[in-house]
Every structure is written in structure tokens, then in C-alpha cells.
Amino acid sequence: MLTRKTLLLVDDEPSNLHVLKQILSNDYQLIFAKDGEKALQLAREKIPDLILLDVMMPELSGYEVCAALKSDRKTSKIPVIFISALNDVLDETHGFEVGAVDYITKPVNPAIVRARVATHLSLVRTEELEYTQLEIIHRLGRAAEYRDNETGLHVIRMSHYSRLLALAAGFSELAADRLFQAAPMHDVGKIGIPDRILLKPGSLDEEEWKVMRTHPEVGAQIIGEHDSALLKEAKVISLTHHEKWDGSGYPNQLRGEEIPLVGRIVAIVDVFDALTTERPYKKAWSVEDALALINRESGKHFDPALVGLFMKILPAVLEVKHRWAEEMSPP
């Protein structure tokens, strides 16, 4: 049996609390407060899933209570719905300004109250699932980097680089953010590569390279098929970030714009970061040498239009590189 969500109902009039109780008690666990101080205390102790809050109360108004809740890290994410007899647009606007997610006027309509409560609890659930999904993506990405003698900072830097280049290429903020979140999964397939190959200190022979070149497909298999736009993009990135503009890449020898744009973006930023950071098996290249190689490979390995954009955003790229520098990187 699923645990019922907990609602905190706050109103200085017992009759109003009784009305809300009649409307909501069949579906939710309810706790009550008749003043602002008690509401803040219960919110911090119980961490309810949602708060229904009166505006006009003695001492602390609902606006003040909401502002206090939002300023407290422990309670800041609890959605607050104001229920008030104040029905002026300015009153409602002020409610949203202090952090409420909704505003219902009195006298309340039971169907509206139930619908608004259910809607905002559903939104919270969606946000929790999205946050969990992002955490899984980030941790799998870092797991792949640790398997490959990385510190985990590689996925942070290349994700930021990816977002910067995506914005320069005309992505919307939403699309650039999605790429930022999906990029850490680019090398997740390395989890499936045997240690004798992945951690080999010397050069790989041809048979070992054949195995290494399977990691994009292994990564796509690990991510799997999903309705989630984020996981779909992570799969595309995993599968295509080793393709090359001239068709000589792997695993499918895609050419030019056959390669999805997100794969072309990650190809540039992944190589740039790999070259410019020190690893146990190599010294860091200078930024100048790395850029020279990227320019030489423009039109061969890399999309030439994206190479040009990468050069234009270099100051922002170097700021990220400095912020997330490896401890062993040269000064």
C-alpha cells in the first residue's frame, strides 16, 4: 500500500481548517497549524509534501511564512499554495513573488482544491524522478571515467564545453541544458571493456583496438531504449561521438551531417579535454597545440563549422578549464 502524501494546512480560523479537512482527508495525511510560527515549526519537523497556507493571519502573515520557508534550505522545496479571501491581482502576484506555486481564492471550491493539490504533487514527483535520472546519468558517467584512470573532472569539463558549443551553434537554452546533462554518458560503454585492454599502459594492438572500438555500441546497449528525451540523447552521444566528419570514424562510419549534431559537438570537446589534461600515461598538451590539432582535423575528424565556433568561444572554454582544473595539471 502506498504511503499517503502529507499536507500541512495553515489557517487561523478553525472553520476554514475544518472545510479543508472535509475536502482532503480521504486522500491525504493532514497536519494543522493555526498561526505562522507553528506552521514554520511543523514544516521543519515534518517536511510535508505540500502546504496550503492562509494569507491573512495575526503576527506572521502567510506571505511572511512563505518567504521564511523559501529561505530555509530544509523547507525551500516544499510547494506552497495560498488560500485567501484576498482576490486582487496584486495580492495573487505578491503570492507568486514570495515563492508560492498557486493561489486559490475563498470561498474554496472542493473540486478545484483537490485538482490543484493533485497537480502540484504530481509536478513534485516528476521533478524528483528527473533529479534521480540525472544523478544516475552523472554517476554512471563518472564510473566510466574512473574505469579509464580518470578523476571524474573530465565529464564535468566536457559537459560544460558541450553546453557552450551548443549555444554557439544555435541550440535553445533547454536543448543546451539537455546536452549538458546527457554528455557525461558519452563513454559509459567503457564499463564493458576488459581491464587488460582499457588499463593497458602501452599501445593497443589491432585486436585490442577492435575490442576498444566496441565501447560506443556497448554504451548504447547500457543506456537502452527509453521515452526520456534525455536518455535518448545520451544514447545518441554514446553511439556517435567517435564518428568522423570524413567517414573514417566508428562504429558506423557515418559521414558529415549523417552524424547527429550532438555527437559532432561532443567529438570536439572530448578530444580537446583529453589532449589538454595530464593522465598517468601522458603529459598534458598545451592549449595551443591542442587547438592546432583540432584545426588540422577540421573537415576530416571534426565538423568545420563547429571548429570555427569552438575557436570563437575559447575564452569561455578556458574559464571552465581553469575552474575545474586537475590537481596534476601544469599551472
C-alpha positions in Angstrom: 0.0 0.0 0.0 1.4 3.4 -1.0 2.0 5.9 1.8 -0.3 8.9 1.6 1.2 12.3 1.0 1.3 14.7 3.9 -0.3 18.2 3.7 0.2 21.0 6.1 -3.0 23.2 6.4 -2.4 26.6 7.9 -5.3 29.0 8.8 -6.1 31.0 11.9 -9.8 30.2 11.5 -10.8 26.7 12.7 -13.8 26.6 10.4 -11.6 27.1 7.4 -9.4 24.2 8.5 -12.5 22.1 9.0 -13.6 22.8 5.4 -10.2 21.8 4.0 -10.2 18.7 6.2 -13.5 17.6 4.8 -12.2 18.1 1.2 -8.8 16.4 1.6 -8.8 13.9 4.5 -9.9 10.9 2.4 -6.8 11.2 0.1 -4.0 12.7 2.3 -2.5 12.7 5.7 -3.2 16.1 7.2 -1.4 18.2 9.9 -2.7 21.6 11.0 -1.4 24.9 12.3 -3.4 28.0 13.4 -0.5 30.5 13.2 2.7 31.2 11.2 5.1 30.2 13.9 3.5 26.8 14.4 3.4 26.4 10.6 7.2 27.0 10.4 7.9 24.6 13.2 5.8 21.8 11.7 7.2 22.4 8.3 10.8 22.0 9.6 9.9 19.0 11.7 7.5 17.0 9.4 8.7 18.2 5.9 5.2 17.9 4.4 4.8 17.2 0.7 2.7 20.4 0.2 1.4 23.3 2.3 -1.9 25.1 2.0 -1.4 28.5 3.5 -3.8 31.3 4.5 -2.6 34.8 3.9 -4.3 37.0 6.5 -3.1 35.7 9.9 -2.1 37.6 13.1 1.6 38.3 13.8 3.1 36.4 10.8 1.2 36.7 7.5 1.1 33.9 5.0 3.4 35.9 2.8 6.0 36.1 5.6 5.6 32.4 6.4 6.1 31.5 2.7 9.2 33.8 2.4 10.7 32.1 5.5 10.0 28.7 4.2 11.7 29.5 0.9 14.8 31.0 2.6 15.3 27.8 4.7 17.2 25.1 2.8 15.3 22.4 4.6 11.9 23.6 3.6 12.6 25.6 0.4 11.4 22.9 -2.0 8.0 22.3 -0.3 5.3 23.7 -2.7 3.1 26.3 -1.1 -0.5 27.1 -2.3 -2.0 30.2 -0.9 -5.7 30.1 0.1 -7.1 33.5 0.7 -10.1 35.8 0.6 -7.9 38.4 -1.0 -8.7 38.2 -4.7 -7.0 41.3 -6.1 -4.5 40.6 -8.9 -1.8 42.4 -6.8 -2.4 40.0 -3.9 -2.0 37.0 -6.2 1.1 38.4 -7.8 2.7 39.0 -4.4 2.0 35.4 -3.5 3.9 34.2 -6.5 6.7 36.7 -5.8 7.4 35.2 -2.4 7.5 31.7 -3.8 4.0 30.1 -3.9 3.2 27.8 -6.8 -0.5 28.6 -6.8 -3.2 30.8 -5.4 -6.8 29.8 -4.6 -9.4 32.3 -3.5 -12.0 31.8 -0.8 -14.7 30.5 -0.6 -13.0 27.4 -1.9 -14.4 25.1 -4.5 -13.7 21.5 -3.3 -13.1 20.2 -6.9 -10.6 23.0 -7.6 -8.7 22.4 -4.3 -8.4 18.7 -5.0 -7.3 19.3 -8.6 -4.7 21.9 -7.7 -3.2 19.8 -4.9 -3.0 16.7 -7.1 -1.4 18.7 -9.9 1.4 20.2 -7.8 2.1 16.9 -6.1 2.4 15.3 -9.5 4.9 18.1 -10.6 7.0 17.4 -7.5 7.0 13.7 -8.3 8.1 14.5 -11.9 10.9 16.7 -10.6 12.1 14.0 -8.2 12.2 11.5 -11.0 14.1 13.8 -13.3 16.6 14.6 -10.5 17.1 10.8 -9.8 17.6 10.2 -13.5 20.2 12.9 -13.7 22.0 11.5 -10.7 22.1 8.1 -12.3 23.5 9.6 -15.5 26.2 11.5 -13.7 27.3 8.6 -11.6 27.4 6.2 -14.5 29.4 8.7 -16.4 31.9 9.1 -13.5 32.0 5.3 -13.1 33.2 5.0 -16.8 35.8 7.7 -16.2 37.2 6.0 -13.1 37.5 2.8 -15.0 39.6 4.7 -17.5 42.0 6.2 -15.0 40.1 9.5 -15.0 39.3 11.7 -11.9 35.7 12.4 -12.8 36.5 16.0 -13.6 36.7 15.2 -17.3 33.0 14.6 -17.6 32.3 17.9 -15.7 34.6 19.9 -18.0 33.4 18.3 -21.3 29.8 18.7 -20.3 30.3 22.5 -19.8 32.2 22.7 -23.0 29.4 20.9 -24.8 26.8 23.3 -23.5 28.9 26.3 -24.5 29.4 25.0 -28.0 25.8 24.0 -28.4 24.7 27.5 -27.5 27.1 28.9 -30.1 25.6 26.5 -32.6 22.1 27.9 -32.0 20.7 25.5 -29.5 18.0 26.8 -27.2 18.8 27.0 -23.5 16.6 24.0 -22.9 18.4 21.9 -25.6 21.8 23.0 -24.5 21.0 22.1 -20.9 19.8 18.7 -22.1 23.1 18.1 -23.9 25.0 19.3 -20.7 23.1 16.6 -18.7 23.5 13.8 -21.3 27.2 14.4 -22.2 28.6 12.6 -19.1 27.3 9.3 -20.5 29.5 9.5 -23.7 32.0 6.9 -22.6 29.7 4.7 -20.4 30.4 1.8 -22.7 34.0 1.6 -21.3 32.5 -0.1 -18.3 32.2 -3.2 -20.7 35.8 -3.1 -21.9 38.1 -5.7 -20.2 40.8 -4.2 -17.8 43.6 -5.8 -19.8 42.7 -3.5 -22.7 41.2 -0.5 -21.0 44.1 -0.2 -18.5 46.9 -1.4 -20.7 49.9 1.0 -20.1 51.2 0.7 -23.7 49.8 0.9 -27.2 46.9 -1.4 -28.1 47.4 -4.0 -30.9 44.9 -4.3 -33.7 42.8 -7.0 -32.0 42.7 -4.9 -28.8 41.6 -1.9 -30.8 38.7 -3.9 -32.3 37.5 -4.5 -28.8 38.0 -0.9 -27.7 36.1 0.4 -30.7 33.0 -1.5 -29.4 32.5 0.8 -26.5 30.1 3.2 -28.3 27.8 0.3 -29.0 28.2 -1.1 -25.6 27.3 2.3 -24.1 24.2 2.4 -26.3 23.2 -1.0 -25.1 23.7 0.0 -21.4 21.5 3.1 -21.8 18.9 1.2 -23.8 15.6 2.3 -25.2 13.6 4.9 -23.4 10.9 7.5 -23.9 13.0 10.0 -22.0 14.4 12.7 -24.3 17.5 12.9 -22.0 18.3 9.2 -22.2 17.6 9.1 -25.9 20.2 11.9 -26.4 22.7 10.2 -24.1 22.4 7.1 -26.3 22.9 9.0 -29.5 26.0 10.7 -28.0 27.5 7.4 -26.8 27.0 5.8 -30.2 28.2 8.7 -32.4 30.9 10.7 -30.6 33.7 8.7 -32.3 32.3 9.1 -35.8 34.4 11.4 -38.0 33.3 14.1 -40.5 35.2 12.3 -43.4 33.5 8.9 -42.6 36.6 7.3 -41.2 35.3 7.0 -37.6 33.5 4.2 -35.8 31.3 2.3 -35.2 29.2 3.0 -38.3 31.5 5.2 -40.5 28.9 8.0 -40.6 29.9 11.0 -42.7 29.3 14.7 -42.4 25.8 15.7 -41.3 24.8 12.0 -41.1 26.5 12.3 -37.7 24.0 13.8 -35.2 24.9 17.3 -34.2 25.2 16.4 -30.5 27.7 13.7 -31.5 29.8 16.2 -33.5 29.8 18.6 -30.6 30.9 16.0 -28.1 33.6 14.8 -30.5 35.4 18.2 -30.4 35.1 18.9 -26.7 36.0 15.3 -25.7 39.2 15.4 -27.8 40.1 18.9 -26.6 39.8 17.9 -22.9 41.6 14.6 -23.4 44.6 16.4 -25.0 44.9 19.3 -22.6 44.8 17.3 -19.3 47.5 15.1 -17.9 46.9 11.4 -17.3 49.1 8.7 -15.8 50.0 7.6 -19.3 50.7 11.0 -20.9 51.6 14.6 -20.3 49.1 17.4 -21.0 49.3 19.1 -24.3 49.4 22.9 -24.3 46.1 24.6 -25.3 47.9 26.0 -28.4 49.0 22.5 -29.6 45.5 21.0 -28.9 43.9 23.8 -30.9 46.4 23.3 -33.7 45.4 19.7 -34.0 41.7 20.5 -33.9 42.2 23.0 -36.7 44.2 20.4 -38.8 41.5 17.9 -38.3 38.7 20.4 -39.4 36.9 18.8 -42.3 38.5 15.4 -41.5 37.7 14.4 -37.9 35.6 17.4 -37.0 32.7 19.4 -38.4 34.5 22.5 -39.8 31.6 24.8 -38.8 31.8 23.7 -35.2 35.6 24.0 -35.2 35.1 27.7 -36.1 32.6 28.2 -33.4 34.8 26.4 -30.8 37.6 28.9 -31.6 35.2 31.8 -31.0 34.1 30.6 -27.6 37.6 29.7 -26.5 37.7 32.3 -23.6 34.6 30.7 -22.0 36.1 27.3 -22.6 39.4 28.2 -20.9 37.4 29.7 -17.9 35.7 26.3 -17.4 39.1 24.5 -17.8 40.6 26.8 -15.1 37.6 26.4 -12.8 37.7 22.5 -13.0 41.4 22.1 -13.3 43.1 18.8 -12.4 45.4 19.0 -9.5 48.2 17.5 -11.6 47.6 19.9 -14.5 50.5 22.3 -15.1 49.9 25.9 -14.0 
